[in-house]
Amino acid sequence: MALEMNGSVEIPAPRAAVWAALNSIDTLKACIPGCEELEQVSGSELKALVVAKIGPVKAKFKGTVILSDLMPPESYRISGEGEGGVAGFAKGGAQVRLTETDSGTKLDYTAEAQIGGKLAQLGQRLVAGAAKKMADTFFQNFAVAVGGETVQGP
């Protein structure tokens, strides 16, 4: 099952500060919903342990996160893959773009995810809703962590 989502968020902080936070392990760990562990393996590769509950299925996903297509301080791609045991697998990524605005920085994202196993049997609407909520929660958490407040974009 494949899902796509996109959105934007205004962050009242300079683009350089937002870029630095997007590349901070501590900030990412604090903002990823259900993230229990996040450690840097190399310059662009991270190991993650995330607990996710989608409908009746709760799973611990162990996997990797890769940062690629880095164009500081404008954009990058973050992608990940995780195994959730009997629950199945999840993989996906997001293209993140930062644009300077009068009030700070606008962060736009386009994300896609694929899931398989037990999770894929839950039904697309339930899974899509949970995935969108996780993405929105991450970017809202991130906006608050970096700027202290947030204004949701269109």
C-alpha positions in Angstrom: 0.0 0.0 0.0 1.5 3.4 -1.0 0.5 6.7 0.5 1.4 10.3 -0.4 1.0 13.4 1.7 2.2 17.0 1.7 2.0 20.1 3.7 3.7 23.2 4.9 4.4 24.9 8.2 5.6 28.4 9.0 8.5 28.5 11.5 9.3 31.9 13.2 13.1 31.3 12.9 15.8 32.1 10.4 16.3 29.5 7.6 19.9 28.7 8.9 18.5 27.8 12.3 15.8 25.6 10.8 18.4 23.9 8.6 20.6 23.2 11.6 17.7 21.7 13.5 16.7 19.5 10.5 20.3 18.1 10.8 20.3 17.7 14.6 19.9 14.2 16.0 18.5 15.5 19.3 15.9 17.7 17.6 14.8 15.0 15.2 14.5 12.4 18.0 12.4 14.7 20.1 10.1 15.5 17.2 9.5 12.0 15.6 6.3 10.6 17.2 7.1 7.4 19.1 10.9 7.7 18.6 12.7 5.8 21.3 16.2 5.7 19.8 18.0 7.7 17.1 21.7 7.5 16.7 24.1 8.6 14.0 25.9 5.8 12.2 27.7 8.0 9.6 27.4 11.5 8.2 24.1 10.9 6.5 22.9 7.6 8.0 20.9 7.2 11.3 19.6 4.1 13.1 16.1 4.5 14.6 13.7 2.6 16.8 10.2 4.0 16.6 7.0 2.7 18.3 3.9 3.2 16.2 0.2 2.4 16.9 -2.0 2.2 13.9 -5.5 1.1 14.7 -5.3 -2.1 16.7 -1.7 -2.8 15.6 1.2 -1.6 17.8 4.7 -2.3 16.6 8.3 -1.4 17.2 10.1 -0.5 14.0 13.8 -0.9 13.8 15.4 0.7 10.8 17.6 3.2 9.1 17.1 6.8 8.2 19.2 8.4 5.3 19.7 12.1 4.6 20.4 12.7 0.9 20.2 15.3 -1.9 21.5 17.8 0.6 21.4 21.4 -0.6 22.1 23.5 2.5 20.3 25.6 3.7 17.5 25.0 1.2 16.4 21.4 0.9 17.1 17.7 1.5 15.5 14.3 1.3 15.0 12.2 4.4 14.1 8.5 3.8 13.7 5.5 6.1 12.9 1.9 6.2 11.9 -0.2 9.2 10.9 -3.7 10.1 8.1 -4.2 12.5 8.2 -7.9 13.0 4.8 -9.6 12.6 3.2 -6.1 12.0 5.1 -5.8 8.7 7.3 -3.2 7.3 7.2 0.5 6.5 9.4 2.6 4.3 9.1 6.1 3.0 10.6 9.5 2.7 10.1 13.2 2.4 11.5 16.0 0.3 11.8 19.0 2.6 12.3 22.5 1.2 12.9 25.7 3.2 12.0 29.2 1.9 12.8 32.4 3.7 9.7 34.5 4.5 9.2 37.9 6.2 8.3 36.2 9.5 10.9 33.4 9.4 11.0 30.2 7.3 8.3 28.3 5.4 8.9 24.5 5.4 7.2 22.6 2.6 7.2 18.8 2.5 6.1 16.1 0.2 6.2 12.6 1.7 5.4 9.1 0.6 5.2 5.9 2.5 4.8 2.2 1.7 3.6 -0.4 4.1 3.2 -4.2 4.0 2.3 -7.1 6.2 -0.4 -6.9 8.8 -0.4 -3.1 8.6 -1.4 -3.2 5.0 -4.5 -5.3 5.9 -5.9 -2.5 8.1 -7.4 -0.6 5.2 -6.1 2.4 3.4 -8.2 5.1 5.1 -7.1 4.1 8.6 -3.4 3.8 7.6 -3.5 7.0 5.5 -5.1 8.9 8.4 -2.5 7.6 10.8 0.4 8.3 8.4 -0.9 11.9 7.8 -1.3 12.4 11.6 2.3 11.2 12.2 3.7 13.5 9.5 1.7 16.5 10.8 2.7 15.8 14.4 6.4 15.6 13.4 6.3 18.9 11.5 4.3 20.6 14.3 6.7 19.3 17.0 9.6 20.5 14.8 8.1 24.0 14.3 7.6 24.4 18.1 11.1 23.0 18.9 12.8 25.4 16.5 10.6 28.5 16.6 8.7 28.2 19.9 5.3 28.6 18.2 3.7 27.6 14.9 1.2 28.8 12.4 -0.1 26.0 10.2 0.2 26.7 6.5 -2.5 26.0 3.9 
